[in-house]
Amino acid sequence: MKVAVVAHPNSKRPRVEKDLLGTLHVYVKSPPLEGKANGEIIDALSDYFQVKKSQVELVSGQKSKAKLFEIS
């Protein structure tokens, strides 16, 4: 399953929210440096979908706020 995500790094309160269009907004505490925010987004998505971290893969958007993840 492919999931569109909008990343919000440097957030005070980490959370995952779904908007009306079905896009997930993931708020993480980490800054967008050296992939720290991407790693924390993977952690948040694995908790949200109740899968292992190894089952969540970043497909596109490595350096963008708009990201696409593959969840197997």
Phi and psi in degrees as a GROMACS rama.xvg file:
@    title "Ramachandran Plot"
@    xaxis  label "Phi"
@    yaxis  label "Psi"
@TYPE xy
-99.1852  138.164  LYS-2
-127.918  127.017  VAL-3
-85.609  132.481  ALA-4
-131.518  139.884  VAL-5
-109.403  121.654  VAL-6
-88.8799  139.868  ALA-7
-128.975  86.0336  HIS-8
-74.9144  167.75  PRO-9
59.3217  35.3875  ASN-10
-87.5911  147.09  SER-11
-75.3642  -33.9904  LYS-12
-124.015  106.303  ARG-13
-66.7767  135.285  PRO-14
-166.68  166.995  ARG-15
-123.583  125.459  VAL-16
-127.583  148.736  GLU-17
-111.476  130.266  LYS-18
-89.9294  -177.39  ASP-19
-66.8597  -24.2407  LEU-20
-88.4377  -3.31272  LEU-21
93.9105  2.39531  GLY-22
-80.8509  136.222  THR-23
-88.2076  134.641  LEU-24
-108.692  118.368  HIS-25
-110.998  118.451  VAL-26
-101.255  124.716  TYR-27
-129.754  155.756  VAL-28
-79.0457  -27.531  LYS-29
-69.0302  149.114  SER-30
-78.1101  159.737  PRO-31
-81.7176  52.9552  PRO-32
-118.676  134.307  LEU-33
54.893  30.1402  GLU-34
76.6475  10.7178  GLY-35
-65.2368  -43.4714  LYS-36
-66.2543  -39.2035  ALA-37
-62.4574  -40.8092  ASN-38
-63.5249  -40.0956  GLY-39
-71.2151  -31.817  GLU-40
-66.6532  -39.953  ILE-41
-61.6422  -41.8187  ILE-42
-60.7314  -44.9906  ASP-43
-65.4244  -41.0154  ALA-44
-68.6755  -35.5226  LEU-45
-66.3008  -35.5777  SER-46
-70.0287  -41.0752  ASP-47
-63.8906  -43.9372  TYR-48
-93.6459  -1.05577  PHE-49
55.1435  52.732  GLN-50
-128.321  170.301  VAL-51
-73.33  153.222  LYS-52
-60.6683  -31.6378  LYS-53
-69.8717  -13.8931  SER-54
-90.0578  -3.68118  GLN-55
-107.583  121.215  VAL-56
-128.737  133.19  GLU-57
-78.4989  117.397  LEU-58
-90.8854  -47.2911  VAL-59
-148.737  158.952  SER-60
93.738  34.5528  GLY-61
-54.8589  -41.0103  GLN-62
-117.095  24.3981  LYS-63
-122.319  159.333  SER-64
-74.437  -32.0482  LYS-65
-87.3509  117.597  ALA-66
-126.302  157.696  LYS-67
-126.014  124.331  LEU-68
-115.944  145.449  PHE-69
-105.809  124.128  GLU-70
-115.43  119.504  ILE-71
